[in-house]
Amino acid sequence: MDPHVQVRDQPLDDQRLATSLPADPPRHRIRSVSRGLLSLVRPGQWPKNLLVVPLALFDAQGAPRELLVGTAWAVVLFTLASSLVYVLNDLYDRHRDRMHPTKRHRPIASGQVGVPTAIAYGALLALVLAGAALYGPVTDWWPIAVYLCLNTAYSHGLKHVPLLDVFVVAAGFALRAIQGYLAGGTAIHSWMLVSVFSLCLVFILGKRRHEMTAGGVSHRPALRGYSVQFLDHLIALCAGVTVITFLLNLQESVGAPHTDLAVLGSTPFALFAMARYLQLLHVQGGGGEPTRILLRDRAMVVTSLLWALLLGGTLLATHH
């Protein structure tokens, strides 16, 4: 019998099913969805979660092995939490992202990952996070719970409120720092927390400034509450607070007789690093990706390495 006749004799719905649905999904489609799911959690942003590490190692009182395990687990927890936040944020913003020249390429906005798939993916991340928090070695994980609550409120509306939008994001980094202290079993250093918070405000405000100059205010409603001049004033204010509070923290944390070495030696590095970022922001039009600047700008990388050597040597000399 002619196979073409068989297809014509079938009901219309069966013909459509036979001709339009392949038995197995194409491999390229599976690979595309897999890449979309990986892109959805933004692995390029995961280095931010390493913020818990240096604070956990600073003046830690616990055993080295316990400290390293707890710190590594805290990084994993915040990586899972931030990944979940990215998924939720892209779900809420998918319609607005489609109108943005760059964000329209995000997995959900572009259709690479469907909404039901993204919801299931988010639920899976939430389950893994809950299991890791409840049964892992980190027992003090309240900063992660606060982080999730803040970012849920952020996705539901705080992101559209000028000033609150940047303060909530900066608070997420302060919570990472607090988790570092908890992982290390050390007392929280208030000046360091203020420094971390204000530094994150510098980067977030710089990103808002870049968004305003590059694409206007239509894609982010909160930008209507800012101007470039206002953002420049805020960035300068937070930059000054960052440098001063960091040096104050060094003065309190580094023991004698190396206090002066740590403070005086760190001053030029701190000022140069801040000046370099402001140069990239105002002169070269950067600021859209702060993580890229910190990891790829040669001047910033060299400055950070030399500064780390100075502080590392000072801390070793202090403890011995």
Protein Blocks (a to p, Z undefined) as FASTA:
>chain_A
ZZklmmmmpcfklmmmmmmmcfbdcfklmmmmmmmmmmmnommlmmmmmmmmmmmmgopa
bdfklmmmmmmmmmmmmmmmmmmmmmmmmmmmmmmmmmpmklmmpmklnomacfklmmmm
mmmmmmmmmmmmmmmmblblmlmmmmmmmmmmmmnommmpghjlmmmmmmmmmmmmmmmm
mmnopacdfklmmmmmmmmmmmmmmmmmmmmmmnojmlpmklmmpcfklmmmmmmmmmmm
mmmmmmmmmmmmpccfklmmmmmmmmmmmmmmmmmmmmmmmmnopajlmmlmmmmmmklm
mmmmmmmmmmmmmmmmmmZZ
